[in-house]
């Protein structure tokens, strides 16, 4: 199984690199920025007791 995976990786190594680069660019544009996800105001947190 690992041998087949290694052969695939060697045969299509540049395609794999290009796909990773495209995915990194696409995700950086599609996902929200970290500053928009985090909040400096913790007053909105709701603490519950179990």
mmCIF entry with sequence, helices, sheets and N, C-alpha, C, O atoms, coordinates in Angstrom:
data_MODEL
# 
_entry.id   MODEL 
# 
_entity.id                         1 
_entity.type                       polymer 
_entity.pdbx_number_of_molecules   1 
# 
_entity_poly.entity_id                      1 
_entity_poly.type                           'polypeptide(L)' 
_entity_poly.nstd_linkage                   no 
_entity_poly.nstd_monomer                   no 
_entity_poly.pdbx_seq_one_letter_code       
;(UNK)(UNK)(UNK)(UNK)(UNK)(UNK)(UNK)(UNK)(UNK)(UNK)(UNK)(UNK)(UNK)(UNK)(UNK)(UNK)
(UNK)(UNK)(UNK)(UNK)(UNK)(UNK)(UNK)(UNK)(UNK)(UNK)(UNK)(UNK)(UNK)(UNK)(UNK)(UNK)
(UNK)(UNK)(UNK)(UNK)(UNK)(UNK)(UNK)(UNK)(UNK)(UNK)(UNK)(UNK)(UNK)(UNK)(UNK)(UNK)
(UNK)(UNK)
;
_entity_poly.pdbx_seq_one_letter_code_can   XXXXXXXXXXXXXXXXXXXXXXXXXXXXXXXXXXXXXXXXXXXXXXXXXX 
_entity_poly.pdbx_strand_id                 A 
# 
loop_
_entity_poly_seq.entity_id 
_entity_poly_seq.num 
_entity_poly_seq.mon_id 
_entity_poly_seq.hetero 
1 1  UNK n 
1 2  UNK n 
1 3  UNK n 
1 4  UNK n 
1 5  UNK n 
1 6  UNK n 
1 7  UNK n 
1 8  UNK n 
1 9  UNK n 
1 10 UNK n 
1 11 UNK n 
1 12 UNK n 
1 13 UNK n 
1 14 UNK n 
1 15 UNK n 
1 16 UNK n 
1 17 UNK n 
1 18 UNK n 
1 19 UNK n 
1 20 UNK n 
1 21 UNK n 
1 22 UNK n 
1 23 UNK n 
1 24 UNK n 
1 25 UNK n 
1 26 UNK n 
1 27 UNK n 
1 28 UNK n 
1 29 UNK n 
1 30 UNK n 
1 31 UNK n 
1 32 UNK n 
1 33 UNK n 
1 34 UNK n 
1 35 UNK n 
1 36 UNK n 
1 37 UNK n 
1 38 UNK n 
1 39 UNK n 
1 40 UNK n 
1 41 UNK n 
1 42 UNK n 
1 43 UNK n 
1 44 UNK n 
1 45 UNK n 
1 46 UNK n 
1 47 UNK n 
1 48 UNK n 
1 49 UNK n 
1 50 UNK n 
# 
_struct_asym.id          A 
_struct_asym.entity_id   1 
# 
loop_
_struct_conf.conf_type_id 
_struct_conf.id 
_struct_conf.pdbx_PDB_helix_id 
_struct_conf.beg_label_comp_id 
_struct_conf.beg_label_asym_id 
_struct_conf.beg_label_seq_id 
_struct_conf.pdbx_beg_PDB_ins_code 
_struct_conf.end_label_comp_id 
_struct_conf.end_label_asym_id 
_struct_conf.end_label_seq_id 
_struct_conf.pdbx_end_PDB_ins_code 
_struct_conf.beg_auth_comp_id 
_struct_conf.beg_auth_asym_id 
_struct_conf.beg_auth_seq_id 
_struct_conf.end_auth_comp_id 
_struct_conf.end_auth_asym_id 
_struct_conf.end_auth_seq_id 
_struct_conf.pdbx_PDB_helix_class 
_struct_conf.details 
_struct_conf.pdbx_PDB_helix_length 
HELX_P HELX_P1 AA1 UNK A 2  ? UNK A 11 ? UNK A 2  UNK A 11 1 ? 10 
HELX_P HELX_P2 AA2 UNK A 13 ? UNK A 30 ? UNK A 13 UNK A 30 1 ? 18 
HELX_P HELX_P3 AA3 UNK A 34 ? UNK A 37 ? UNK A 34 UNK A 37 1 ? 4  
HELX_P HELX_P4 AA4 UNK A 42 ? UNK A 44 ? UNK A 42 UNK A 44 5 ? 3  
# 
_struct_conf_type.id          HELX_P 
_struct_conf_type.criteria    ? 
_struct_conf_type.reference   ? 
# 
loop_
_atom_site.group_PDB 
_atom_site.id 
_atom_site.type_symbol 
_atom_site.label_atom_id 
_atom_site.label_alt_id 
_atom_site.label_comp_id 
_atom_site.label_asym_id 
_atom_site.label_entity_id 
_atom_site.label_seq_id 
_atom_site.pdbx_PDB_ins_code 
_atom_site.Cartn_x 
_atom_site.Cartn_y 
_atom_site.Cartn_z 
_atom_site.occupancy 
_atom_site.B_iso_or_equiv 
_atom_site.pdbx_formal_charge 
_atom_site.auth_seq_id 
_atom_site.auth_comp_id 
_atom_site.auth_asym_id 
_atom_site.auth_atom_id 
_atom_site.pdbx_PDB_model_num 
ATOM 1   N N  . UNK A 1 1  ? 0.816   -1.183 0.000   1.00 0.00 ? 1  UNK A N  1 
ATOM 2   C CA . UNK A 1 1  ? 0.000   0.000  0.000   1.00 0.00 ? 1  UNK A CA 1 
ATOM 3   C C  . UNK A 1 1  ? 0.872   1.265  0.000   1.00 0.00 ? 1  UNK A C  1 
ATOM 4   O O  . UNK A 1 1  ? 0.633   2.188  -0.779  1.00 0.00 ? 1  UNK A O  1 
ATOM 5   N N  . UNK A 1 2  ? 1.885   1.299  0.880   1.00 0.00 ? 2  UNK A N  1 
ATOM 6   C CA . UNK A 1 2  ? 2.768   2.456  0.930   1.00 0.00 ? 2  UNK A CA 1 
ATOM 7   C C  . UNK A 1 2  ? 3.605   2.573  -0.339  1.00 0.00 ? 2  UNK A C  1 
ATOM 8   O O  . UNK A 1 2  ? 3.977   3.666  -0.765  1.00 0.00 ? 2  UNK A O  1 
ATOM 9   N N  . UNK A 1 3  ? 3.886   1.430  -0.921  1.00 0.00 ? 3  UNK A N  1 
ATOM 10  C CA . UNK A 1 3  ? 4.650   1.429  -2.170  1.00 0.00 ? 3  UNK A CA 1 
ATOM 11  C C  . UNK A 1 3  ? 3.838   2.069  -3.300  1.00 0.00 ? 3  UNK A C  1 
ATOM 12  O O  . UNK A 1 3  ? 4.377   2.838  -4.096  1.00 0.00 ? 3  UNK A O  1 
ATOM 13  N N  . UNK A 1 4  ? 2.563   1.756  -3.365  1.00 0.00 ? 4  UNK A N  1 
ATOM 14  C CA . UNK A 1 4  ? 1.692   2.349  -4.383  1.00 0.00 ? 4  UNK A CA 1 
ATOM 15  C C  . UNK A 1 4  ? 1.528   3.844  -4.145  1.00 0.00 ? 4  UNK A C  1 
ATOM 16  O O  . UNK A 1 4  ? 1.519   4.628  -5.094  1.00 0.00 ? 4  UNK A O  1 
ATOM 17  N N  . UNK A 1 5  ? 1.398   4.240  -2.888  1.00 0.00 ? 5  UNK A N  1 
ATOM 18  C CA . UNK A 1 5  ? 1.286   5.656  -2.557  1.00 0.00 ? 5  UNK A CA 1 
ATOM 19  C C  . UNK A 1 5  ? 2.563   6.407  -2.923  1.00 0.00 ? 5  UNK A C  1 
ATOM 20  O O  . UNK A 1 5  ? 2.502   7.529  -3.426  1.00 0.00 ? 5  UNK A O  1 
ATOM 21  N N  . UNK A 1 6  ? 3.705   5.800  -2.675  1.00 0.00 ? 6  UNK A N  1 
ATOM 22  C CA . UNK A 1 6  ? 4.984   6.422  -3.023  1.00 0.00 ? 6  UNK A CA 1 
ATOM 23  C C  . UNK A 1 6  ? 5.122   6.567  -4.536  1.00 0.00 ? 6  UNK A C  1 
ATOM 24  O O  . UNK A 1 6  ? 5.594   7.594  -5.023  1.00 0.00 ? 6  UNK A O  1 
ATOM 25  N N  . UNK A 1 7  ? 4.715   5.552  -5.270  1.00 0.00 ? 7  UNK A N  1 
ATOM 26  C CA . UNK A 1 7  ? 4.771   5.651  -6.743  1.00 0.00 ? 7  UNK A CA 1 
ATOM 27  C C  . UNK A 1 7  ? 3.865   6.762  -7.251  1.00 0.00 ? 7  UNK A C  1 
ATOM 28  O O  . UNK A 1 7  ? 4.242   7.514  -8.150  1.00 0.00 ? 7  UNK A O  1 
ATOM 29  N N  . UNK A 1 8  ? 2.676   6.866  -6.679  1.00 0.00 ? 8  UNK A N  1 
ATOM 30  C CA . UNK A 1 8  ? 1.750   7.936  -7.064  1.00 0.00 ? 8  UNK A CA 1 
ATOM 31  C C  . UNK A 1 8  ? 2.353   9.302  -6.760  1.00 0.00 ? 8  UNK A C  1 
ATOM 32  O O  . UNK A 1 8  ? 2.300   10.210 -7.590  1.00 0.00 ? 8  UNK A O  1 
ATOM 33  N N  . UNK A 1 9  ? 2.932   9.447  -5.554  1.00 0.00 ? 9  UNK A N  1 
ATOM 34  C CA . UNK A 1 9  ? 3.536   10.725 -5.160  1.00 0.00 ? 9  UNK A CA 1 
ATOM 35  C C  . UNK A 1 9  ? 4.699   11.110 -6.061  1.00 0.00 ? 9  UNK A C  1 
ATOM 36  O O  . UNK A 1 9  ? 4.851   12.279 -6.415  1.00 0.00 ? 9  UNK A O  1 
ATOM 37  N N  . UNK A 1 10 ? 5.504   10.152 -6.428  1.00 0.00 ? 10 UNK A N  1 
ATOM 38  C CA . UNK A 1 10 ? 6.648   10.440 -7.294  1.00 0.00 ? 10 UNK A CA 1 
ATOM 39  C C  . UNK A 1 10 ? 6.179   10.797 -8.703  1.00 0.00 ? 10 UNK A C  1 
ATOM 40  O O  . UNK A 1 10 ? 6.716   11.714 -9.324  1.00 0.00 ? 10 UNK A O  1 
ATOM 41  N N  . UNK A 1 11 ? 5.198   10.086 -9.196  1.00 0.00 ? 11 UNK A N  1 
ATOM 42  C CA . UNK A 1 11 ? 4.720   10.326 -10.556 1.00 0.00 ? 11 UNK A CA 1 
ATOM 43  C C  . UNK A 1 11 ? 4.034   11.685 -10.696 1.00 0.00 ? 11 UNK A C  1 
ATOM 44  O O  . UNK A 1 11 ? 4.214   12.380 -11.696 1.00 0.00 ? 11 UNK A O  1 
ATOM 45  N N  . UNK A 1 12 ? 3.254   12.054 -9.690  1.00 0.00 ? 12 UNK A N  1 
ATOM 46  C CA . UNK A 1 12 ? 2.473   13.289 -9.769  1.00 0.00 ? 12 UNK A CA 1 
ATOM 47  C C  . UNK A 1 12 ? 2.952   14.337 -8.767  1.00 0.00 ? 12 UNK A C  1 
ATOM 48  O O  . UNK A 1 12 ? 2.138   15.094 -8.238  1.00 0.00 ? 12 UNK A O  1 
ATOM 49  N N  . UNK A 1 13 ? 4.253   14.394 -8.497  1.00 0.00 ? 13 UNK A N  1 
ATOM 50  C CA . UNK A 1 13 ? 4.765   15.295 -7.459  1.00 0.00 ? 13 UNK A CA 1 
ATOM 51  C C  . UNK A 1 13 ? 4.490   16.756 -7.769  1.00 0.00 ? 13 UNK A C  1 
ATOM 52  O O  . UNK A 1 13 ? 4.149   17.515 -6.862  1.00 0.00 ? 13 UNK A O  1 
ATOM 53  N N  . UNK A 1 14 ? 4.627   17.171 -9.019  1.00 0.00 ? 14 UNK A N  1 
ATOM 54  C CA . UNK A 1 14 ? 4.409   18.586 -9.347  1.00 0.00 ? 14 UNK A CA 1 
ATOM 55  C C  . UNK A 1 14 ? 2.928   18.934 -9.339  1.00 0.00 ? 14 UNK A C  1 
ATOM 56  O O  . UNK A 1 14 ? 2.561   20.062 -9.010  1.00 0.00 ? 14 UNK A O  1 
ATOM 57  N N  . UNK A 1 15 ? 2.086   17.995 -9.691  1.00 0.00 ? 15 UNK A N  1 
ATOM 58  C CA . UNK A 1 15 ? 0.641   18.230 -9.612  1.00 0.00 ? 15 UNK A CA 1 
ATOM 59  C C  . UNK A 1 15 ? 0.233   18.407 -8.148  1.00 0.00 ? 15 UNK A C  1 
ATOM 60  O O  . UNK A 1 15 ? -0.589  19.265 -7.827  1.00 0.00 ? 15 UNK A O  1 
ATOM 61  N N  . UNK A 1 16 ? 0.806   17.597 -7.272  1.00 0.00 ? 16 UNK A N  1 
ATOM 62  C CA . UNK A 1 16 ? 0.499   17.684 -5.847  1.00 0.00 ? 16 UNK A CA 1 
ATOM 63  C C  . UNK A 1 16 ? 0.953   19.030 -5.287  1.00 0.00 ? 16 UNK A C  1 
ATOM 64  O O  . UNK A 1 16 ? 0.232   19.646 -4.502  1.00 0.00 ? 16 UNK A O  1 
ATOM 65  N N  . UNK A 1 17 ? 2.135   19.491 -5.679  1.00 0.00 ? 17 UNK A N  1 
ATOM 66  C CA . UNK A 1 17 ? 2.642   20.791 -5.212  1.00 0.00 ? 17 UNK A CA 1 
ATOM 67  C C  . UNK A 1 17 ? 1.730   21.917 -5.689  1.00 0.00 ? 17 UNK A C  1 
ATOM 68  O O  . UNK A 1 17 ? 1.409   22.822 -4.920  1.00 0.00 ? 17 UNK A O  1 
ATOM 69  N N  . UNK A 1 18 ? 1.317   21.867 -6.940  1.00 0.00 ? 18 UNK A N  1 
ATOM 70  C CA . UNK A 1 18 ? 0.443   22.903 -7.492  1.00 0.00 ? 18 UNK A CA 1 
ATOM 71  C C  . UNK A 1 18 ? -0.910  22.896 -6.788  1.00 0.00 ? 18 UNK A C  1 
ATOM 72  O O  . UNK A 1 18 ? -1.454  23.961 -6.492  1.00 0.00 ? 18 UNK A O  1 
ATOM 73  N N  . UNK A 1 19 ? -1.457  21.727 -6.517  1.00 0.00 ? 19 UNK A N  1 
ATOM 74  C CA . UNK A 1 19 ? -2.742  21.625 -5.813  1.00 0.00 ? 19 UNK A CA 1 
ATOM 75  C C  . UNK A 1 19 ? -2.622  22.212 -4.406  1.00 0.00 ? 19 UNK A C  1 
ATOM 76  O O  . UNK A 1 19 ? -3.527  22.917 -3.960  1.00 0.00 ? 19 UNK A O  1 
ATOM 77  N N  . UNK A 1 20 ? -1.521  21.936 -3.698  1.00 0.00 ? 20 UNK A N  1 
ATOM 78  C CA . UNK A 1 20 ? -1.320  22.506 -2.360  1.00 0.00 ? 20 UNK A CA 1 
ATOM 79  C C  . UNK A 1 20 ? -1.237  24.029 -2.419  1.00 0.00 ? 20 UNK A C  1 
ATOM 80  O O  . UNK A 1 20 ? -1.803  24.711 -1.564  1.00 0.00 ? 20 UNK A O  1 
ATOM 81  N N  . UNK A 1 21 ? -0.546  24.563 -3.406  1.00 0.00 ? 21 UNK A N  1 
ATOM 82  C CA . UNK A 1 21 ? -0.414  26.022 -3.528  1.00 0.00 ? 21 UNK A CA 1 
ATOM 83  C C  . UNK A 1 21 ? -1.766  26.652 -3.832  1.00 0.00 ? 21 UNK A C  1 
ATOM 84  O O  . UNK A 1 21 ? -2.127  27.663 -3.230  1.00 0.00 ? 21 UNK A O  1 
ATOM 85  N N  . UNK A 1 22 ? -2.513  26.069 -4.753  1.00 0.00 ? 22 UNK A N  1 
ATOM 86  C CA . UNK A 1 22 ? -3.848  26.581 -5.091  1.00 0.00 ? 22 UNK A CA 1 
ATOM 87  C C  . UNK A 1 22 ? -4.771  26.504 -3.879  1.00 0.00 ? 22 UNK A C  1 
ATOM 88  O O  . UNK A 1 22 ? -5.532  27.436 -3.621  1.00 0.00 ? 22 UNK A O  1 
ATOM 89  N N  . UNK A 1 23 ? -4.711  25.403 -3.137  1.00 0.00 ? 23 UNK A N  1 
ATOM 90  C CA . UNK A 1 23 ? -5.556  25.254 -1.952  1.00 0.00 ? 23 UNK A CA 1 
ATOM 91  C C  . UNK A 1 23 ? -5.195  26.291 -0.888  1.00 0.00 ? 23 UNK A C  1 
ATOM 92  O O  . UNK A 1 23 ? -6.087  26.850 -0.250  1.00 0.00 ? 23 UNK A O  1 
ATOM 93  N N  . UNK A 1 24 ? -3.906  26.554 -0.690  1.00 0.00 ? 24 UNK A N  1 
ATOM 94  C CA . UNK A 1 24 ? -3.488  27.543 0.303   1.00 0.00 ? 24 UNK A CA 1 
ATOM 95  C C  . UNK A 1 24 ? -3.969  28.935 -0.080  1.00 0.00 ? 24 UNK A C  1 
ATOM 96  O O  . UNK A 1 24 ? -4.432  29.685 0.778   1.00 0.00 ? 24 UNK A O  1 
ATOM 97  N N  . UNK A 1 25 ? -3.866  29.289 -1.351  1.00 0.00 ? 25 UNK A N  1 
ATOM 98  C CA . UNK A 1 25 ? -4.320  30.599 -1.809  1.00 0.00 ? 25 UNK A CA 1 
ATOM 99  C C  . UNK A 1 25 ? -5.834  30.705 -1.694  1.00 0.00 ? 25 UNK A C  1 
ATOM 100 O O  . UNK A 1 25 ? -6.352  31.718 -1.223  1.00 0.00 ? 25 UNK A O  1 
ATOM 101 N N  . UNK A 1 26 ? -6.544  29.670 -2.120  1.00 0.00 ? 26 UNK A N  1 
ATOM 102 C CA . UNK A 1 26 ? -8.006  29.697 -2.072  1.00 0.00 ? 26 UNK A CA 1 
ATOM 103 C C  . UNK A 1 26 ? -8.506  29.786 -0.640  1.00 0.00 ? 26 UNK A C  1 
ATOM 104 O O  . UNK A 1 26 ? -9.428  30.552 -0.358  1.00 0.00 ? 26 UNK A O  1 
ATOM 105 N N  . UNK A 1 27 ? -7.919  29.020 0.266   1.00 0.00 ? 27 UNK A N  1 
ATOM 106 C CA . UNK A 1 27 ? -8.369  29.038 1.654   1.00 0.00 ? 27 UNK A CA 1 
ATOM 107 C C  . UNK A 1 27 ? -8.061  30.371 2.327   1.00 0.00 ? 27 UNK A C  1 
ATOM 108 O O  . UNK A 1 27 ? -8.843  30.851 3.148   1.00 0.00 ? 27 UNK A O  1 
ATOM 109 N N  . UNK A 1 28 ? -6.923  30.968 1.981   1.00 0.00 ? 28 UNK A N  1 
ATOM 110 C CA . UNK A 1 28 ? -6.607  32.259 2.590   1.00 0.00 ? 28 UNK A CA 1 
ATOM 111 C C  . UNK A 1 28 ? -7.564  33.341 2.126   1.00 0.00 ? 28 UNK A C  1 
ATOM 112 O O  . UNK A 1 28 ? -7.778  34.320 2.841   1.00 0.00 ? 28 UNK A O  1 
ATOM 113 N N  . UNK A 1 29 ? -8.137  33.186 0.955   1.00 0.00 ? 29 UNK A N  1 
ATOM 114 C CA . UNK A 1 29 ? -9.097  34.176 0.451   1.00 0.00 ? 29 UNK A CA 1 
ATOM 115 C C  . UNK A 1 29 ? -10.525 33.879 0.914   1.00 0.00 ? 29 UNK A C  1 
ATOM 116 O O  . UNK A 1 29 ? -11.311 34.806 1.108   1.00 0.00 ? 29 UNK A O  1 
ATOM 117 N N  . UNK A 1 30 ? -10.867 32.621 1.091   1.00 0.00 ? 30 UNK A N  1 
ATOM 118 C CA . UNK A 1 30 ? -12.243 32.244 1.423   1.00 0.00 ? 30 UNK A CA 1 
ATOM 119 C C  . UNK A 1 30 ? -12.529 32.252 2.921   1.00 0.00 ? 30 UNK A C  1 
ATOM 120 O O  . UNK A 1 30 ? -13.634 32.599 3.337   1.00 0.00 ? 30 UNK A O  1 
ATOM 121 N N  . UNK A 1 31 ? -11.552 31.877 3.726   1.00 0.00 ? 31 UNK A N  1 
ATOM 122 C CA . UNK A 1 31 ? -11.785 31.808 5.167   1.00 0.00 ? 31 UNK A CA 1 
ATOM 123 C C  . UNK A 1 31 ? -11.668 33.191 5.785   1.00 0.00 ? 31 UNK A C  1 
ATOM 124 O O  . UNK A 1 31 ? -10.919 34.030 5.283   1.00 0.00 ? 31 UNK A O  1 
ATOM 125 N N  . UNK A 1 32 ? -12.398 33.442 6.869   1.00 0.00 ? 32 UNK A N  1 
ATOM 126 C CA . UNK A 1 32 ? -12.314 34.760 7.517   1.00 0.00 ? 32 UNK A CA 1 
ATOM 127 C C  . UNK A 1 32 ? -10.945 34.959 8.167   1.00 0.00 ? 32 UNK A C  1 
ATOM 128 O O  . UNK A 1 32 ? -10.262 33.995 8.512   1.00 0.00 ? 32 UNK A O  1 
ATOM 129 N N  . UNK A 1 33 ? -10.563 36.204 8.324   1.00 0.00 ? 33 UNK A N  1 
ATOM 130 C CA . UNK A 1 33 ? -9.279  36.501 8.952   1.00 0.00 ? 33 UNK A CA 1 
ATOM 131 C C  . UNK A 1 33 ? -9.345  36.182 10.438  1.00 0.00 ? 33 UNK A C  1 
ATOM 132 O O  . UNK A 1 33 ? -10.425 36.114 11.025  1.00 0.00 ? 33 UNK A O  1 
ATOM 133 N N  . UNK A 1 34 ? -8.191  35.991 11.029  1.00 0.00 ? 34 UNK A N  1 
ATOM 134 C CA . UNK A 1 34 ? -8.137  35.642 12.441  1.00 0.00 ? 34 UNK A CA 1 
ATOM 135 C C  . UNK A 1 34 ? -8.655  36.775 13.308  1.00 0.00 ? 34 UNK A C  1 
ATOM 136 O O  . UNK A 1 34 ? -9.290  36.527 14.333  1.00 0.00 ? 34 UNK A O  1 
ATOM 137 N N  . UNK A 1 35 ? -8.397  38.002 12.917  1.00 0.00 ? 35 UNK A N  1 
ATOM 138 C CA . UNK A 1 35 ? -8.853  39.134 13.719  1.00 0.00 ? 35 UNK A CA 1 
ATOM 139 C C  . UNK A 1 35 ? -10.373 39.257 13.717  1.00 0.00 ? 35 UNK A C  1 
ATOM 140 O O  . UNK A 1 35 ? -10.948 39.763 14.681  1.00 0.00 ? 35 UNK A O  1 
ATOM 141 N N  . UNK A 1 36 ? -11.026 38.809 12.664  1.00 0.00 ? 36 UNK A N  1 
ATOM 142 C CA . UNK A 1 36 ? -12.483 38.869 12.650  1.00 0.00 ? 36 UNK A CA 1 
ATOM 143 C C  . UNK A 1 36 ? -13.104 37.727 13.449  1.00 0.00 ? 36 UNK A C  1 
ATOM 144 O O  . UNK A 1 36 ? -14.263 37.815 13.856  1.00 0.00 ? 36 UNK A O  1 
ATOM 145 N N  . UNK A 1 37 ? -12.353 36.670 13.675  1.00 0.00 ? 37 UNK A N  1 
ATOM 146 C CA . UNK A 1 37 ? -12.866 35.526 14.426  1.00 0.00 ? 37 UNK A CA 1 
ATOM 147 C C  . UNK A 1 37 ? -12.682 35.737 15.922  1.00 0.00 ? 37 UNK A C  1 
ATOM 148 O O  . UNK A 1 37 ? -13.561 35.405 16.717  1.00 0.00 ? 37 UNK A O  1 
ATOM 149 N N  . UNK A 1 38 ? -11.545 36.287 16.297  1.00 0.00 ? 38 UNK A N  1 
ATOM 150 C CA . UNK A 1 38 ? -11.285 36.502 17.723  1.00 0.00 ? 38 UNK A CA 1 
ATOM 151 C C  . UNK A 1 38 ? -11.947 37.785 18.186  1.00 0.00 ? 38 UNK A C  1 
ATOM 152 O O  . UNK A 1 38 ? -12.203 38.692 17.394  1.00 0.00 ? 38 UNK A O  1 
ATOM 153 N N  . UNK A 1 39 ? -12.216 37.845 19.464  1.00 0.00 ? 39 UNK A N  1 
ATOM 154 C CA . UNK A 1 39 ? -12.852 39.023 20.044  1.00 0.00 ? 39 UNK A CA 1 
ATOM 155 C C  . UNK A 1 39 ? -12.018 39.493 21.232  1.00 0.00 ? 39 UNK A C  1 
ATOM 156 O O  . UNK A 1 39 ? -11.545 38.683 22.029  1.00 0.00 ? 39 UNK A O  1 
ATOM 157 N N  . UNK A 1 40 ? -11.845 40.793 21.340  1.00 0.00 ? 40 UNK A N  1 
ATOM 158 C CA . UNK A 1 40 ? -11.107 41.327 22.487  1.00 0.00 ? 40 UNK A CA 1 
ATOM 159 C C  . UNK A 1 40 ? -12.026 41.507 23.689  1.00 0.00 ? 40 UNK A C  1 
ATOM 160 O O  . UNK A 1 40 ? -11.540 41.657 24.810  1.00 0.00 ? 40 UNK A O  1 
ATOM 161 N N  . UNK A 1 41 ? -13.319 41.496 23.488  1.00 0.00 ? 41 UNK A N  1 
ATOM 162 C CA . UNK A 1 41 ? -14.277 41.680 24.569  1.00 0.00 ? 41 UNK A CA 1 
ATOM 163 C C  . UNK A 1 41 ? -14.820 40.313 24.988  1.00 0.00 ? 41 UNK A C  1 
ATOM 164 O O  . UNK A 1 41 ? -15.553 39.669 24.238  1.00 0.00 ? 41 UNK A O  1 
ATOM 165 N N  . UNK A 1 42 ? -14.452 39.884 26.185  1.00 0.00 ? 42 UNK A N  1 
ATOM 166 C CA . UNK A 1 42 ? -14.891 38.578 26.669  1.00 0.00 ? 42 UNK A CA 1 
ATOM 167 C C  . UNK A 1 42 ? -16.213 38.647 27.412  1.00 0.00 ? 42 UNK A C  1 
ATOM 168 O O  . UNK A 1 42 ? -16.649 37.641 27.972  1.00 0.00 ? 42 UNK A O  1 
ATOM 169 N N  . UNK A 1 43 ? -16.860 39.796 27.436  1.00 0.00 ? 43 UNK A N  1 
ATOM 170 C CA . UNK A 1 43 ? -18.116 39.946 28.163  1.00 0.00 ? 43 UNK A CA 1 
ATOM 171 C C  . UNK A 1 43 ? -19.234 39.135 27.521  1.00 0.00 ? 43 UNK A C  1 
ATOM 172 O O  . UNK A 1 43 ? -20.241 38.855 28.172  1.00 0.00 ? 43 UNK A O  1 
ATOM 173 N N  . UNK A 1 44 ? -19.081 38.761 26.285  1.00 0.00 ? 44 UNK A N  1 
ATOM 174 C CA . UNK A 1 44 ? -20.135 38.021 25.598  1.00 0.00 ? 44 UNK A CA 1 
ATOM 175 C C  . UNK A 1 44 ? -20.102 36.531 25.915  1.00 0.00 ? 44 UNK A C  1 
ATOM 176 O O  . UNK A 1 44 ? -21.011 35.798 25.527  1.00 0.00 ? 44 UNK A O  1 
ATOM 177 N N  . UNK A 1 45 ? -19.073 36.078 26.612  1.00 0.00 ? 45 UNK A N  1 
ATOM 178 C CA . UNK A 1 45 ? -19.018 34.668 26.965  1.00 0.00 ? 45 UNK A CA 1 
ATOM 179 C C  . UNK A 1 45 ? -20.074 34.336 28.016  1.00 0.00 ? 45 UNK A C  1 
ATOM 180 O O  . UNK A 1 45 ? -20.298 35.103 28.953  1.00 0.00 ? 45 UNK A O  1 
ATOM 181 N N  . UNK A 1 46 ? -20.700 33.215 27.852  1.00 0.00 ? 46 UNK A N  1 
ATOM 182 C CA . UNK A 1 46 ? -21.724 32.793 28.800  1.00 0.00 ? 46 UNK A CA 1 
ATOM 183 C C  . UNK A 1 46 ? -21.158 31.605 29.569  1.00 0.00 ? 46 UNK A C  1 
ATOM 184 O O  . UNK A 1 46 ? -20.822 30.572 28.990  1.00 0.00 ? 46 UNK A O  1 
ATOM 185 N N  . UNK A 1 47 ? -21.063 31.772 30.868  1.00 0.00 ? 47 UNK A N  1 
ATOM 186 C CA . UNK A 1 47 ? -20.531 30.716 31.709  1.00 0.00 ? 47 UNK A CA 1 
ATOM 187 C C  . UNK A 1 47 ? -21.699 29.922 32.282  1.00 0.00 ? 47 UNK A C  1 
ATOM 188 O O  . UNK A 1 47 ? -22.624 30.496 32.856  1.00 0.00 ? 47 UNK A O  1 
ATOM 189 N N  . UNK A 1 48 ? -21.655 28.636 32.128  1.00 0.00 ? 48 UNK A N  1 
ATOM 190 C CA . UNK A 1 48 ? -22.707 27.771 32.664  1.00 0.00 ? 48 UNK A CA 1 
ATOM 191 C C  . UNK A 1 48 ? -22.109 26.770 33.642  1.00 0.00 ? 48 UNK A C  1 
ATOM 192 O O  . UNK A 1 48 ? -20.953 26.364 33.525  1.00 0.00 ? 48 UNK A O  1 
ATOM 193 N N  . UNK A 1 49 ? -22.922 26.393 34.597  1.00 0.00 ? 49 UNK A N  1 
ATOM 194 C CA . UNK A 1 49 ? -22.491 25.369 35.559  1.00 0.00 ? 49 UNK A CA 1 
ATOM 195 C C  . UNK A 1 49 ? -23.019 24.025 35.092  1.00 0.00 ? 49 UNK A C  1 
ATOM 196 O O  . UNK A 1 49 ? -24.128 23.906 34.572  1.00 0.00 ? 49 UNK A O  1 
ATOM 197 N N  . UNK A 1 50 ? -22.202 23.044 35.293  1.00 0.00 ? 50 UNK A N  1 
ATOM 198 C CA . UNK A 1 50 ? -22.625 21.673 34.940  1.00 0.00 ? 50 UNK A CA 1 
ATOM 199 C C  . UNK A 1 50 ? -23.214 20.987 36.130  1.00 0.00 ? 50 UNK A C  1 
ATOM 200 O O  . UNK A 1 50 ? -23.627 19.831 36.034  1.00 0.00 ? 50 UNK A O  1 
# 
